[in-house]
């Protein structure tokens, strides 16, 4: 009787293992299908079920998990969403495990691929403390980017502002205010247009680059407090030439050019030097001093036009 019981137990174990193996194969097939459909979250879910059925992690499931996690990892969201850091930590753990386990099997394409991923993520924080310190460092450095930047192209000036530890970019021509997404070091992304923004610390300039257009370089012309040194009210008032009138207004710490004929509306000035401001979003460059405006078109042979101030 004891022998029969033992035989039945062995047969039962064999049948259970076979059933588990068949179900596991189905789960892995589902994981592969999800991966081929670029549904990487479902891929990982099916791999969890596959590993649970087998009671261990196979190299093929670990490889597919690593590739799926790599697809889901978005460095541009790392410092905005802690779930991305958790994903990074799991990805780093899995790549290390795979490379260690498969090292004795020799070099193949999968090993190369996983090694490449491990090298790519090496630059990111390795633990929660380093992650939080990196976020603090990013936030502490934002003030140095704030200011007005000017381009020699027809893009005119742009303004970098900060609100709640987030940088924003504003183009005075379009009036759009768009958030900048931190990528790494001094690099950011205008996500809506997929434009890369890189600040260069040497001269506090920035580069805006897109695969659809040429790189545009903007140079920082003023610092946040330079405008406050002067009394901007000295420049506000009505300026006239013949029947044509312009008005200089002030909003906050910025001067604006406004046409009373409504052909020009609220174009901002930037400071060049003490007592001299320039508005280069208009067709002609407009220089401002305490007593006059000077219109000058650098692309023509016309003499500059001077408009005198008639009243404050």
Secondary structure as UniProt FT lines:
FT   HELIX           2..36
FT   TURN            37..38
FT   HELIX           40..54
FT   HELIX           59..72
FT   HELIX           75..77
FT   TURN            78..80
FT   HELIX           82..102
FT   HELIX           103..105
FT   HELIX           109..120
FT   HELIX           121..123
FT   HELIX           128..140
FT   HELIX           142..145
FT   STRAND          147..150
FT   TURN            154..155
FT   STRAND          157..162
FT   STRAND          167..171
FT   TURN            172..174
FT   STRAND          177..179
FT   STRAND          181..184
FT   TURN            185..186
FT   STRAND          187..190
FT   TURN            191..194
FT   STRAND          195..200
FT   TURN            201..204
FT   STRAND          205..210
FT   TURN            211..212
FT   STRAND          213..222
FT   TURN            224..226
FT   HELIX           227..229
FT   HELIX           232..234
FT   STRAND          237..241
FT   TURN            242..243
FT   STRAND          244..251
FT   TURN            252..253
FT   STRAND          254..259
FT   TURN            260..261
FT   STRAND          267..268
FT   STRAND          270..273
FT   TURN            274..275
FT   STRAND          276..279
FT   STRAND          285..288
FT   STRAND          292..296
FT   TURN            298..299
FT   STRAND          305..311
//
